[in-house]
Amino acid sequence: MVRMPEENYNEELLEDSEYSRKSEFSKATLVQAQVGKCMELRSKDMRPGYTTWVNDKPVIIPDSRKEFVGAIESLKNLLAPEADLKMEELEDDWNKAKEKIFTKYAYKEKKGKKELGNGKYIWIYSGNTFIPQKGASLMCINARFPNSEKVSYTVGIWDAYVDAYWDELVLIADELFAELNRLIHILDYFKGGMSF
């Protein structure tokens, strides 16, 4: 590839392209599209995702709750530069609410059990805390030997907490969406025009 001299490079490239230095970028258009996506996703039933099998091939049905929360996060990020209108405060409230829900439903990873004496045992934790995937195999008390050092792994033992986590996250995402819509209204992103 032959390069043009640096001084002519940008101007000649711009003349040949359909773009101009002053792009037709419209933040209002992006915000409008993202608001529409959020509304479309929230209009659906909020269901957990799952994997099904068709002809021995996995088919993943996405979790509509995760899609909605992701769309709200995207809208929030799009509006992040609007610092003069309490965006920092909104971001802080959102993060605190997410942290509270995470703390409530997160799984504290176990490494095993340790004997205290007198036949009593306590859990030893790895220090990792997370929301597991549904259907994950997690360490738990061995039902056959509840008062011993023995442990077992159970598939899906945390699934109810995972669902509760995403259900609550949807509710606070609803609140954030309402606040973001107020912000969009205050910023007058969508000025009314006359149409015939």
C-alpha positions as CSV (number, residue, x, y, z in Angstrom):
1,M,0.0,0.0,0.0
2,V,1.3,3.4,-1.0
3,R,0.9,6.1,1.7
4,M,0.3,9.7,0.8
5,P,2.5,12.4,2.3
6,E,1.1,13.2,5.8
7,E,0.1,16.7,5.1
8,N,-2.3,15.7,2.3
9,Y,-3.4,12.4,3.7
10,N,-6.5,13.5,5.8
11,E,-7.8,16.0,3.2
12,E,-7.6,13.7,0.2
13,L,-9.1,10.8,2.2
14,L,-12.0,13.0,3.2
15,E,-12.7,14.2,-0.3
16,D,-13.0,10.6,-1.5
17,S,-15.2,9.4,1.3
18,E,-18.8,10.1,2.2
19,Y,-17.7,11.4,5.6
20,S,-16.9,14.9,6.6
21,R,-14.8,16.2,9.4
22,K,-17.9,17.3,11.1
23,S,-19.7,14.0,11.4
24,E,-23.4,13.7,11.4
25,F,-23.2,12.1,14.8
26,S,-26.3,12.6,16.7
27,K,-26.4,11.7,20.4
28,A,-30.1,12.2,20.5
29,T,-30.5,9.6,17.8
30,L,-28.4,7.1,19.7
31,V,-30.3,7.9,22.9
32,Q,-33.6,7.5,21.1
33,A,-32.6,4.1,19.7
34,Q,-31.4,2.9,23.1
35,V,-34.6,4.0,24.9
36,G,-36.6,2.1,22.3
37,K,-34.5,-1.0,22.8
38,C,-34.9,-0.7,26.6
39,M,-38.7,-0.3,26.2
40,E,-38.9,-3.3,23.8
41,L,-36.9,-5.5,26.1
42,R,-38.9,-4.5,29.2
43,S,-42.2,-5.1,27.3
44,K,-41.3,-8.8,27.2
45,D,-41.9,-11.3,30.0
46,M,-38.8,-11.3,32.3
47,R,-37.7,-14.9,32.1
48,P,-34.6,-16.8,33.1
49,G,-32.5,-18.2,30.3
50,Y,-31.8,-21.9,29.7
51,T,-30.2,-24.3,27.4
52,T,-32.3,-26.9,25.4
53,W,-31.1,-29.5,23.0
54,V,-32.3,-29.9,19.4
55,N,-30.9,-32.7,17.3
56,D,-28.1,-33.2,19.9
57,K,-27.0,-29.6,19.6
58,P,-27.3,-27.0,22.4
59,V,-29.7,-24.1,21.8
60,I,-29.3,-21.3,24.3
61,I,-32.4,-19.3,25.2
62,P,-31.1,-15.9,26.5
63,D,-32.2,-14.6,29.9
64,S,-34.4,-11.6,29.1
65,R,-33.6,-10.1,32.6
66,K,-29.9,-9.9,31.7
67,E,-30.7,-8.4,28.3
68,F,-32.8,-5.7,29.9
69,V,-30.3,-4.8,32.6
70,G,-27.6,-4.7,30.0
71,A,-29.6,-2.3,27.8
72,I,-30.2,0.0,30.8
73,E,-26.5,-0.1,31.6
74,S,-25.8,0.9,28.0
75,L,-28.2,3.8,28.2
76,K,-26.7,4.9,31.5
77,N,-23.2,4.8,29.9
78,L,-24.4,6.8,26.9
79,L,-25.7,9.5,29.2
80,A,-22.7,9.5,31.5
81,P,-21.2,12.7,30.2
82,E,-24.2,14.7,31.5
83,A,-22.4,15.4,34.7
84,D,-24.1,18.7,35.3
85,L,-27.4,16.9,36.0
86,K,-26.7,14.5,38.8
87,M,-25.4,11.7,36.6
88,E,-22.7,11.0,39.2
89,E,-25.3,10.7,41.9
90,L,-27.5,8.4,39.8
91,E,-24.4,6.2,39.0
92,D,-23.5,6.0,42.7
93,D,-27.1,5.1,43.7
94,W,-27.2,2.4,41.0
95,N,-23.9,0.9,42.1
96,K,-24.9,0.9,45.7
97,A,-28.2,-0.8,45.0
98,K,-26.4,-3.4,42.8
99,E,-23.8,-4.1,45.5
100,K,-26.6,-4.5,48.1
101,I,-28.4,-7.1,46.0
102,F,-25.1,-8.8,45.1
103,T,-24.2,-9.1,48.8
104,K,-27.6,-10.6,49.5
105,Y,-27.5,-13.3,46.9
106,A,-23.8,-14.0,46.2
107,Y,-22.3,-17.4,46.8
108,K,-19.2,-17.4,49.0
109,E,-17.0,-20.1,47.5
110,K,-16.1,-22.9,49.9
111,K,-12.8,-24.8,49.9
112,G,-13.8,-27.4,52.5
113,K,-14.4,-27.9,56.2
114,K,-12.2,-27.7,59.2
115,E,-12.6,-29.5,62.5
116,L,-12.9,-27.3,65.6
117,G,-13.0,-30.2,68.0
118,N,-15.8,-32.1,69.7
119,G,-17.0,-33.3,66.3
120,K,-17.8,-29.7,65.2
121,Y,-16.7,-28.4,61.8
122,I,-16.7,-25.0,60.1
123,W,-16.5,-24.0,56.5
124,I,-13.2,-22.8,55.0
125,Y,-13.8,-20.1,52.4
126,S,-11.7,-19.2,49.4
127,G,-12.5,-15.5,49.6
128,N,-14.2,-15.5,46.2
129,T,-17.8,-14.3,46.1
130,F,-19.9,-14.4,43.0
131,I,-23.3,-15.0,41.4
132,P,-22.9,-18.5,39.9
133,Q,-24.4,-19.6,36.6
134,K,-27.6,-21.5,37.0
135,G,-27.0,-25.2,37.2
136,A,-23.5,-24.8,38.6
137,S,-22.1,-27.6,40.8
138,L,-21.3,-26.1,44.2
139,M,-19.8,-27.4,47.4
140,C,-22.4,-28.1,50.2
141,I,-22.9,-30.2,53.3
142,N,-23.0,-33.9,52.6
143,A,-26.5,-34.9,53.5
144,R,-25.5,-38.3,54.5
145,F,-22.8,-37.0,56.9
146,P,-23.9,-33.5,58.0
147,N,-21.7,-33.4,61.1
148,S,-18.5,-34.6,59.4
149,E,-15.7,-33.2,57.3
150,K,-17.3,-34.8,54.3
151,V,-18.7,-32.5,51.6
152,S,-20.5,-33.0,48.4
153,Y,-21.2,-31.0,45.2
154,T,-24.8,-30.3,44.2
155,V,-25.9,-29.1,40.8
156,G,-28.3,-26.2,40.8
157,I,-28.2,-25.7,44.6
158,W,-27.9,-21.9,44.2
159,D,-30.4,-21.5,41.3
160,A,-33.2,-20.0,43.5
161,Y,-30.8,-17.3,44.7
162,V,-29.5,-16.6,41.1
163,D,-33.2,-16.1,40.0
164,A,-33.9,-13.8,43.0
165,Y,-30.8,-11.8,42.2
166,W,-31.8,-11.1,38.6
167,D,-35.4,-10.5,39.5
168,E,-34.4,-7.8,42.1
169,L,-31.9,-6.3,39.6
170,V,-34.7,-5.9,37.1
171,L,-36.7,-3.9,39.7
172,I,-33.8,-1.5,40.4
173,A,-33.1,-1.3,36.6
174,D,-36.7,-0.1,36.2
175,E,-36.1,2.7,38.7
176,L,-32.9,3.7,36.9
177,F,-34.7,3.7,33.6
178,A,-37.3,6.0,35.0
179,E,-34.6,8.4,36.3
180,L,-32.7,8.3,33.0
181,N,-36.0,9.2,31.2
182,R,-36.4,12.1,33.5
183,L,-32.9,13.2,32.7
184,I,-33.5,12.8,29.0
185,H,-36.7,15.0,29.4
186,I,-34.8,17.7,31.3
187,L,-32.1,17.7,28.6
188,D,-34.8,18.0,26.0
189,Y,-33.2,15.4,23.8
190,F,-36.4,14.9,21.8
191,K,-37.7,18.3,20.9
192,G,-41.2,18.2,19.5
193,G,-41.6,19.2,15.9
194,M,-44.6,19.7,13.7
195,S,-45.5,16.9,11.4
196,F,-48.3,16.6,8.9
